[in-house]
Every structure is written in structure tokens, then in C-alpha cells.
Amino acid sequence: MITVTDLLRNWGSDEALARDVNMHREAVRAWRLRSRIPAAYWSEIVEAATRRGFNDVTVAALADAHAPLAARRRRPAIHPTEPAA
């Protein structure tokens, strides 16, 4: 499965992506370290990727890369079968 880091690696550096999407380098670095890009930036990232010819960076690819994170967050809580005494 493709990851957020895999997608960001297309740019070669946090600085290059930051320039392309007019963001501070530290914001892009945080995305990479957290393996999460806020959805509000996806379309801008896809547009920047298209300008550079990175055809594997799409909204669908971003959604797939974030799917494992979403699944982990939605794990059902474990409840005891009997009430505590």
C-alpha cells in the first residue's frame, strides 16, 4: 500500500513541495512526520503534482494513503462483558 511518505517522496525534499504549494517547509515536514496531510490541502498538492508530472499523486491515492490511519482510529472500544463489581 502506498503511504503519505511515498507520495511526498516524489518532490525529493520538503522544501520543494512547500514551494509548490506555498507553505512553510515545517508544515510539510510535519505532514511527513505524522504521515498525515490535512484534506484541505489535497487538491493543491494534486495540482502541484500534475504540474511536475507526478501522475501517481491523486486525490484517490491520498485517500488510500490515509485509509489505514482512519481504520486504526475507528477501532471499536473493548468493553468488559460483565459490569465491574
N, C-alpha and C positions, 0 to 999 in steps of 0.2 A: 504494500500500500504506500502511496506517495504521502510524504509528510510536509508540513509547513516549511521545515528547514530545506527539504528537497526543492520546493518551489522557489524559495528565496535564494537558493544557491545559484540560480540562473544568472543573477546580477553580478556574482563574483565578490561583492562586498556590500555591507550595509550602507556605505556612503553612496554607492551607485544607485541603489534603489531609493534611498532618501532623496537624492537629487531628482530622480524621475517622478516622484510623487509629491515633491515639495514638502517634505517632512524633515524633522531633525533626525540625524543619524541615531541618536539614542532611542528614539521611538521605534525605529526599525530594529535596532538591537534588542529591545525589549520584546518585540514580536517574536524574534528568533529564539530568544532565551525561554520565553513562555510557550513556544510552539503554538501561538495563537495570534491571529490577525483580526482585529475587530471588523465585523461585517461591513461597517460603514465605509471602509477603505477598499473593499474588494473590487468594485468597479474601476476605481482609479488605478489599482495595481494591474488589473487585466488590460486596461488601455495602455499603460506603460509597457507591459509585456508585449502587447501586439506591436507597438512602435518598434520594439527591439527584435521582433521576430521570434519571441519565446512562445510558440504555439501551445505548449503544454500548460501554460498558466491561464486557466479559465475559471469562471465562477463555479462550474461543476467540479473542477479539480480542487479549488479552495474548499468547497463544501465537503468533498471526500476527505481532504486532509484534516478537516476539523471534526469529522464524524466520530472518530474514536474518542475524542475528548468529550463530546456530547454524550456518548453512550456511557462513559465512566461516571459522568455527573448524574445520570438518570438511574443509577443502580437502586433497586428498591432497598429500603431500610430493613434491617434484620430485627424482627420483633420476637421476643420470647413467646413460646406457645402457652405458658401459664403465667398468670399475674404474680408479681413479686409479693411475698408474704409480709 
